[in-house]
């Protein structure tokens, strides 16, 4: 399975990954006047989700390139921690 670009919908207690199309739907709902009390969407696994619009804390884009850069930065940070003696080889 190839994981393409997606968005992460976050509330205080949960997160869901949604497609770009679904993220647009959520954005449109949040930009509506009046804002609907509930927003219904489908996550990338096909689960139907219904949350209070006020509970949505963030809608964050996660592109393939962003995730690759994030992994690279984490590897570099891990190498620095290892060089500083903060991480032992077997703790990875």
Helices and strands as residue ranges (DSSP letters): E 6-10, E 15-18, H 20-31, E 38-42, E 48-52, G 53-55, E 58-62, H 64-83, G 89-91
